[in-house]
């Protein structure tokens, strides 16, 4: 498994499988068609960091470590400084300004980009009410959190494709990344995602990267499923700026 072929890194495949063995098996099935992978919290105890390092160092893949870190500033800074030693590409933290500032400090001296989580794509207004989050529409809250995260030093944000256009229009978003989970090819099940769009729509609305998981790794032929997403993206000009 190599990355000699130029991959369209606008597609990030989520390795939301139980362990590193399963993740490596999926990456081998996808081969050189995919060059960017997301490894999340669910695989942390299943060898996720080891897999991230192997895919990065031995196979030349780009890695998005989706930890969604949240803690006091000193702890965030220390955690991010440790993770930066793995030479990974993206790391998520919650978008609260104190968290973003600490993460930015921890990543200093490395090329790892800090992406801020605005509001999880599995949540709707009823979920926010239950969590005692202030009143307001989700798009407005996402835009406000994104602007504050950018001001605090975030390299980009994680946001639903339905908010990508609004975020891209923010003055603070110039030169910053927008990464969108909750992307589902036409006809795919939404699962637990409540704010979704197709790959082409997400990119057209301003996303630099889309994250696709279950529609690929649960497919009978994951490589063909990834190929269908890539074919949809190939009709859209341009590549991401990060």
C-alpha positions in Angstrom: 0.0 0.0 0.0 1.6 3.3 -1.1 0.5 6.8 -1.9 2.6 7.3 -5.1 -0.6 8.2 -7.0 -1.9 11.7 -6.4 -5.0 11.4 -4.3 -7.8 13.9 -4.1 -7.4 14.8 -0.4 -10.6 16.7 -0.3 -12.0 13.3 0.7 -11.1 12.2 4.2 -12.2 8.6 5.0 -13.2 8.0 8.6 -11.7 4.8 10.0 -14.5 4.4 12.5 -13.8 0.7 13.0 -13.0 -1.1 16.3 -9.3 -1.3 16.2 -6.0 -0.7 14.3 -6.1 -4.1 12.6 -9.5 -3.4 11.1 -8.4 0.1 10.2 -5.2 -1.0 8.4 -7.2 -3.7 6.6 -9.6 -1.0 5.3 -6.8 1.3 4.3 -5.2 -1.6 2.3 -8.5 -2.3 0.5 -8.7 1.4 -0.4 -5.1 1.4 -1.6 -3.8 4.5 -3.4 -7.3 5.8 -4.1 -7.5 7.5 -0.7 -4.7 9.6 0.8 -6.3 11.1 3.9 -7.8 9.3 6.9 -9.5 10.3 10.1 -8.9 8.4 13.3 -11.2 9.1 16.1 -11.7 8.7 19.8 -13.5 5.4 19.4 -10.2 3.8 18.2 -7.9 5.4 20.8 -7.8 2.3 23.0 -7.7 0.0 20.0 -4.3 1.2 18.7 -5.4 4.4 17.1 -2.2 6.3 17.6 -0.1 3.4 16.4 -2.2 3.2 13.3 -2.0 6.9 12.7 1.8 6.7 12.9 2.0 3.7 10.6 -0.2 5.2 8.0 1.7 8.5 8.1 5.2 7.2 8.3 5.1 4.0 6.3 2.4 4.7 3.8 2.6 8.4 3.3 -1.0 9.1 4.2 -2.3 12.3 5.7 -3.9 11.9 9.1 -6.7 13.7 10.9 -6.8 12.8 14.6 -10.3 13.5 15.8 -10.0 13.7 19.5 -12.3 16.7 20.2 -10.2 17.7 23.2 -11.7 19.8 26.0 -10.1 20.6 29.3 -8.3 23.4 31.2 -5.8 25.3 29.2 -2.6 23.8 30.7 -3.9 20.3 30.1 -4.9 21.0 26.5 -1.5 22.6 25.8 0.4 19.6 27.2 -1.8 17.1 25.4 -1.4 18.8 22.1 2.3 19.2 22.5 2.6 15.5 23.0 0.4 14.7 19.9 2.3 17.1 17.8 5.3 14.9 18.0 3.5 12.3 15.9 3.8 14.6 12.8 0.0 14.4 12.1 -1.9 16.8 9.9 -5.1 17.8 11.7 -6.3 17.6 15.3 -9.7 18.6 16.6 -10.4 20.4 19.9 -13.6 22.0 21.1 -14.1 25.5 19.8 -14.2 27.3 23.1 -11.6 30.1 22.8 -9.6 29.1 25.8 -9.2 25.6 24.4 -8.2 26.8 21.0 -5.6 29.2 22.3 -4.0 26.5 24.5 -4.1 24.0 21.6 -2.5 26.6 19.3 0.3 27.1 21.8 0.8 23.3 22.2 1.1 22.9 18.4 3.6 25.7 18.0 6.7 24.6 16.1 4.8 21.9 14.3 2.8 21.8 11.1 -0.2 20.2 12.7 -3.4 22.2 12.1 -5.8 22.8 14.9 -9.5 22.4 13.9 -12.2 23.7 16.2 -15.5 21.9 16.7 -18.4 24.2 16.5 -21.6 22.2 17.2 -21.6 18.4 16.7 -23.4 17.4 13.5 -25.4 14.8 15.4 -27.1 17.5 17.4 -30.3 19.6 16.7 -31.9 22.4 18.6 -33.7 20.0 21.0 -30.4 18.5 21.9 -29.0 21.9 22.6 -32.0 22.8 24.8 -31.5 19.6 26.8 -27.8 20.6 27.3 -28.8 24.1 28.5 -27.1 25.8 25.5 -28.3 29.3 24.9 -31.3 30.1 22.6 -30.6 30.7 18.9 -30.7 28.9 15.6 -27.9 26.3 15.1 -26.5 28.1 12.0 -26.2 31.4 14.0 -24.6 29.6 16.9 -22.2 27.8 14.6 -21.2 31.0 12.8 -20.5 32.7 16.1 -18.5 29.9 17.5 -16.5 29.6 14.3 -15.7 33.3 14.3 -14.5 33.2 17.9 -12.4 30.1 17.2 -10.7 31.7 14.3 -10.0 34.8 16.4 -8.4 32.5 19.0 -6.1 31.0 16.4 -7.8 28.0 15.0 -6.5 26.9 11.6 -10.0 25.7 10.6 -13.3 24.5 11.9 -15.4 21.3 11.9 -19.0 22.2 10.9 -22.0 20.6 9.2 -22.1 21.1 5.4 -25.3 23.0 6.0 -23.3 25.8 7.7 -20.3 25.7 5.4 -21.4 28.6 3.2 -22.2 30.8 6.2 -18.8 30.1 7.7 -16.9 30.6 4.4 -18.5 34.1 4.2 -17.1 35.2 7.5 -14.3 37.7 7.3 -12.4 35.7 9.9 -12.6 32.6 7.6 -10.2 33.9 5.0 -7.4 31.4 4.5 -8.9 29.0 7.1 -10.1 25.5 6.6 -13.6 24.1 6.7 -13.9 20.4 7.3 -17.4 18.8 7.1 -18.5 15.5 8.5 -22.1 14.6 8.1 -21.5 14.1 4.3 -23.6 11.3 2.7 -23.6 10.4 -0.9 -27.0 10.5 -2.6 -29.1 7.6 -1.4 -27.0 6.7 1.6 -28.5 6.3 5.1 -28.1 9.3 7.3 -27.4 7.2 10.5 -27.1 9.4 13.5 -26.2 12.5 11.5 -29.0 15.2 11.5 -27.4 17.9 9.4 -26.2 16.4 6.1 -25.3 17.1 2.5 -23.9 15.4 -0.5 -20.1 15.6 -1.2 -20.6 17.9 -4.2 -22.9 20.2 -2.2 -20.5 20.4 0.7 -17.6 21.4 -1.5 -19.7 23.9 -3.5 -20.8 25.5 -0.2 -17.2 26.2 0.9 -15.8 23.1 2.5 -12.2 22.2 1.9 -12.5 18.6 3.0 -15.4 16.2 3.5 -15.3 13.3 5.9 -17.1 10.1 4.9 -17.2 7.0 7.1 -20.0 4.5 7.1 -21.0 4.8 3.5 -17.5 3.7 2.6 -16.4 1.3 5.4 -19.8 -0.5 5.6 -20.0 -0.9 1.8 -19.6 -4.4 0.3 -16.9 -2.9 -1.8 -15.3 0.0 0.1 -12.9 0.9 -2.8 -15.9 1.2 -5.2 -17.8 3.3 -2.6 -14.8 5.6 -2.2 -14.4 5.8 -6.0 -18.0 7.0 -6.3 -17.4 9.8 -3.9 -14.2 10.7 -5.7 -15.9 10.7 -9.0 -18.5 13.2 -7.7 -15.6 15.4 -6.4 -13.7 15.2 -9.7 -16.5 17.1 -11.4 -15.8 20.0 -9.0 -12.7 22.1 -9.9 -10.1 23.1 -7.4 -8.3 21.5 -4.5 -8.3 22.5 -0.8 -5.9 25.2 0.5 -4.7 23.1 3.4 
